[in-house]
């Protein structure tokens, strides 16, 4: 092992696009440097390698020799796009949460403006924040690309472990579980059709004892049935395809349902449980759906992106 050479190659790898065959490029560079040190300087050693590396070129310039085509963002900088966007979004998210808790707007001139956030619907500001951060980083990298002189950007050494298999390791769907799901859904649907609500304390001589007003009970009962139906539908789809996109669609629909449910106006009118008002219940209901669905959506998209990256590495290695 030659520490200087390995450090040099590692820095070059930061600027290489995986689909271009990063491992092959690094192997070729290593071979050239070792061969040049052995043939022209009389032997392979740290001192001779340092001399060859010094004349070989800076890592960005060396990487550019192996990259073809032009783009708004230099190919050597594309690896920074999502990395820097993720870091900026974490900062952005912290400021958003602070503004939400303090119930005030925040301005971090000239980059971030956080409006006053006071309700669950404001959580849908997060995708807008991510797109903004992605665009901001893209503009920054564009200007770095156009710089005449070389600019060294910090890499922030964060590693993502690739899966061993291109297929997601999910359990096989079971017929008996599907049957139980359908039976449970049928029972809930029967209760709703019979009593026009799923949220009640019990059934007495005078009829049901609903937790909320009839309109609120109808609205949230339908929302719960829709969420369960989407979950069962995604489970049925797994019998035909194991694609991770099934989970993406499921969680996206659940987020849409949460957004629709959140539109319904609720009052602070207490329910039959003194500490539980309609608005408290509605807020908790939407928050649970939003956070669980958003987590599942991000996890599925990350798996898909990670699998695409792995396939790109394998394709270049096969070539």
N, C-alpha and C positions, 0 to 999 in steps of 0.2 A: 504494500500500500504506500502511496505517495501523497501525503496530506495536501501539499500545494496543488497538485494536479486534481485531486478529488474535490477540493474547495472550488477550484476554477471551473470544473465541469458542473458542479452543483449550481454555481451562479449562472452559468450558461443555460441550464435547464429551466430557470425561472422565465426565460424569454422565449422558450420554444413552445409552439402550439402542439398539443399531443397528437393530433391527426397527421401531423407531418412526420411522425416517426421519431419521437424524441430519443428513445433508447438507441436506435440505430445511428442517429446523428452524434450522440455523445460517444458511442463506441468508435465511430470513425475519427472523431477529434482526438480521442485518447490514443488511438493507433498512430495518427499522424505525429502527435507530439512525442510519443515514445520513440517512434522511428527516427524522427529528426534529431532527438537528443542522442540516440545511439550511433547514428551514422555521421552526423556533422560535428558533434562535440565529444565523441570518443567514449561515451558511456552514459548509462541511465542513473542519475542521482539527483538529489534534491536541488543542488546548485545548478546543474545543467538543465533540469526541468524548469527551474525558475527563469533561466535565460530564454529558453524556448517560449515559455508562456508570455514573457514580457514582449516578445516580438510577434506573437501570434495574433494579438489584437484584444481589445476589450470584449467582455462577454456579450454586450448588446450587438456590437458590430459583427462578432463571429456568428451569432445566431442569425443575423440578417442574411448572411451568405447562404444559409440553408432554407430561407423562406422566400417563396415566390409570390408575385402579385403585390398590389398596393391596396390599401384601404384607409378609411378615415383615421382608424387607430392602428398604429404599427403592429404587425403580427407579434413582435416581441413584447408588446404591452398588453395583449389580450388576456394574459393570465392574471393581470392585476384588476381587470374590470369587476368580476364578481367578488374578489377578495376585498377590494377597497369599498365596494358597495355594501358588503356585509358589515364591515367595521363601522361605516358611516350610519347604516340603518340601526345598529345597536345604540349608537349615541342618540340618534333621532328618536328611537323608541323610548329611551330613558327620559328625554325631554318631554315627549308626549305624555308619558305616565305622570310626570311631575305636574304638568299643566292640568291633567285630568283630576289629580288628587287635590290640587290647590284651587281648582275651578277658576282658572284665569288663563289669559292668553300669554304667550311667550314669544319673544323676538330675539333671535341670535343673528344680528346683522353681520353680513349681508346674505346669509345662506338660508336660515331656517325661520319660518313663521308658523307658529302653532296657534290656531284659533281656540277660543274658549270651548272646552269639551265638557259637557254636562250630562250626556245621556248615553245609553247603550249604542244608539245609532252612530254615534261619533267614532266607534271602534272601526267603522268602515273607512275611516280616514287613513288607516294603516297601509292598505295597498297603494293609495295615492302617495303616501310618504316614501314607500319603497321605490315606486316608479320615478319619483323626483330624485331620490338619491342615486339611482342608476343613471339617470340623465346627467346629473351633476358630475359624477365620476367620469362618464363618457366624454363630456366636454373638457374636463381636466386632462384626460389622456389624449384627447385630440390636440390640444395645445402643446402637450409634451412631445407628441409625434412631430409637430411642425417646428420644434426648436432646432436651430442649426447646430448647436453644440449638444454634446451628450449629457443627458440628465440621469442621475442614479436615483432610483426610487427604493425605499425600504420594502422588503418582501414580506415581513411578518411571518415567520416560519410556522405555519399551521398545516398539519397533515390530515388528510382525509383517507381513511382506510377503504380500499375498494373491495367489493364482495368477491368471494371465490367463484361464484356462479352467476351467469348473467340473468338467471331467473330468481325472482323473489322467493324467499323461503317461507311460504305460507302453507298452512295446513290444508289438506284436501277437504272440499265441502262434503258434508255427510247428508244423506237423504233423510235419516231419522231426525236430524237437527232441523232440517227444512220443514219437515212435517210438524214438529213441535212449534216452530215459529209460526206456521200458518194457523195451527190450532189456537195459539195464544192470540194472534192477530184477530182471528174470527171471534174469539170470546170478547175481546175489547170492542170490536165493531158491534157485536150484538148488544153489549152494555150501553154503548153510545146510542144506538138506534132505539133501545128500550127506554132509557132514562134521559137521553139528550145531553149527557155529560159523563166525563170520566173522573171528574174531581168532586168527590162527595165524601162525607163522613160516614154515611151509612144509609140504610133503608129502614124506615119505621112504619108504623100503622098509617101515618099521614103521607107517606111517600118518601122520596129521597130527601136527604139533607145536603144540598150542594154547598160547596165551599164559597162560590162566587155568584155574582149575578148571572142570570141565564145567558146573556150575550157573551160575557167573558168566558163562561164555562164552555159554550159552543166553540168559540174561537180557538181556545187553547186545546180543547179535545181534538178538534180537526187537525191542529198543528202536530199534536203528538201522534195521531194516527198516520199523518203524512210522513213523519220522520221514520216511524216504524216500517211503513210501506217501502220507503226508499231503501232502508237497510235490508229488508227481505229481498227486494228486487236486485240489489247488488250481490246478495248471497246466491240467488238463482243464476245470475250471470257467470258466477265462478264455475258452474258446471260446464259452461261452454268455452270460457276463456279465462286464463290466469293472468291476464294483462293487468298491470298496475293502474292502467287508465280507468278501470272500473271503479277503483277507490277514489280516483281523482274526480270522476263524474259524481259519485255518491256524495262526497264531502262538499263539492261545489253546489249541488242541489240543496243540501242541508243548510249551507250558508245562505242560499237564496230564500229558503223557507224562514230562517231566522230573521232575515231582513224584512220579509213580508209581515211576519208576526209582530215585529217591533213597531210597525206603523200603527197598530191598533191603539187608540188612546185609553189609558188606564187612569184610575183615580186612586187616591189614598184611602178609599173606603175600606174599612177592615172586613175581613172574611169572618167565618165562624170560628176561626182560630185568632184570638185577639192580637197576637204578635205578627200575624201574617196579613198584610194588605194586598190588594190586587196588584199594585205597582211593584211591591217588593217581590211578589211571586213572578210577575212578568219579567222583571229585570233579571232575576236569578235564572229563569227558564232560558231566556235569550243568551245570557252569558255562558251558561253551560254548553248550549248548542254551538255557539260561535267558537269558543275556545277548543272544544273537542274536535269540531269539524276543521277548524283552521290548522290545528296540530296534525290531524290526519292528512289534510291536503298537502301541507308542507313536507311531511314525511314521505308521501307518495311521490311528489315531484322531485324530492332529493334522490330517492331511489331510482327514478327514471333517468335523471341526469347522470347519476353515478354509473348506471348501467350503460348509457350511451358513451360515457368516457371510457369505460372498460372495453366496450366493443371497438372503439377507435384505436385503443392501444393494441388489441389483439389483431385487428386488421392490418395495422402498420407492421406488426411483428411477422405476420404471415407473409406479407409482401417481401 
